[in-house]
Amino acid sequence: MLKIRRRLCLLVIDSIVGIIFILLCFFLLPLGHFIFSVVCSVLIFIALQLAGEAVAKHFFSKIDDKVLKEGTTGILSDFILKLRFCYSLEDLFAACGTVLEMEGDCSVLFVDNNTNYVIYNSPNKLTCTPETMDVLRINFGDLESDGIYFLDSNFGLTTEYKSTRGFFLVSGSHHLYVFCRYTRLFDKVIYDTLFEEYARFLNRESIISNLTEITQLSREWAMLADVQKAFLPTVMPEVQRLELASYFRPLVNVSGDYYTVLPLDEHKTLVMLGDVSGKGLAAALVMGLVLNTVKIVQDKEDLVGLIYSVDRAIKNMKLQDKYTVLFIGIIDTNKMSIRYINASMSDPIIVTRSPDGYRIKPLASNCSLVGIIDLEDVMVAEQKLFRGDLILMASDGVSEAMDKDGVELGTTDLYLGTIKNSANKSASNFVNDIAGLVMSYCDANLRDDVTMLVAKVEG
């Protein structure tokens, strides 16, 4: 109907323009030079064409309003307008209810064809019966091409527009069915615009849903990070003849690094620092499990028993690829010693005074990875401590920090020199010096979590 009216309008305008042009030419040609008359005629023709186009646009607008907005097709125009401002599935449901159902007396069914899940259906027998869904699934379950399709009275596809009893829009896996007895009265021009708005809505709704999910997930990760930090001591305990300090900077919100300090009596203090493989939620869960296991074990002086308890706890989670490296030791300020197990941590050291300056004594690994392979006989090592000794436990985010040339900090004289030069400072100042070195060395471009625990025997 719209196309016919537009063609009739254009035909009338072109006829009027042609008649005016012929009349003007008839009067112009006898009045002057032939070339002058031709030029004037061409200019008049162009002016008439432009005027005709302007008049046609004006009348097209009137025709569009009459056919698309005021007639039966106006129902779909109203729905398109509503759809243009829909941002969620709830908005779509409201538009279907107020326009298609109430205004147009149509029945609507919105399904995800991949899962055969009904997202929305009108509250009537047609769209609520399982038989309708079964027929649609059989007829259109393997339909993959996006676009608009027309339905006959048996819910089959038809190309005879006069016999249509509904239509449906396909975009991806989503099918929007509209059942309407008078579908043939809708002007077919409207469907292209309807489909464009429908596809835009689905894309818009998907983006907003993803952003909402990301926002919610970010909040959940932030909450998880807060919970994780609650496992770590925020304030170091006061221990006689022992000064303690820590540093914790996760690469992302949730880290696999952990540490703890647990005074056992007035002379003995348990210290532990470790790193779970990988990042994210699974690493955070293992981290919490390790700390909780160590806290609930009764005999914390049994370091071998602690390692086996942690190993069993991780393996019982059955995460397959999760394990931890860790250093756990008991500092005894009465015997002036540290008993420890180093389960594949690469960086624990003792910095001790000597006549020619500070020396570094590594606390070598004496145990394999914990939580993923069978542990062999685990042995406890022991080192003598002296007044002023400083014990540094650090995750590999410290020694493996890289400069712009890819050189790791732990391989440089700068790292060892800073450790020796700062060893005479308090534990907290020492930690600050090393943390500052790491950040400046890699120009704040960290590649891993940075965690340190320092214990200094008072001189």
Secondary structure, 3 states (H helix, E strand, C coil): CHHHHHHHHHHHHHHHHHHHHHHHHHHHHHHCCHHHHHHHHHHHHHHHHHHHHHHHHHHHHHHHHHHHHHCCCHHHHHHHHHHHCCCCHHHHHHHHHHHHHHHCCCEEEEEECCCCEEEEECCCHHHHCHHHHHHHHHHHCCCCCCEEEEECCCCCECCCHHHCCEEEEEECCEEEEEECCCHHHCCCCHHHHHHHHHHHHHHHHHHHHHHHHHHHHHHHHHHHHHHHHHHCCCCCCCECCEEEEEEEECCCCCCCEEEEEEECCCCEEEEEEEEECCCHHHHHHHHHHHHHHHHHCCCCCCHHHHHHHHHHHHHHHCCCCCCEEEEEEEEECCCCEEEEEEECCCCCEEEEEECCEEEEEECCCCECCECCCCCCCCCCEEEECCCCCEEEEECHHHHCCECCCCCEHHHCHHHHHHHHHHCCCCHHHHHHHHHHHHHHHCCCCCCCCEEEEEEEECC
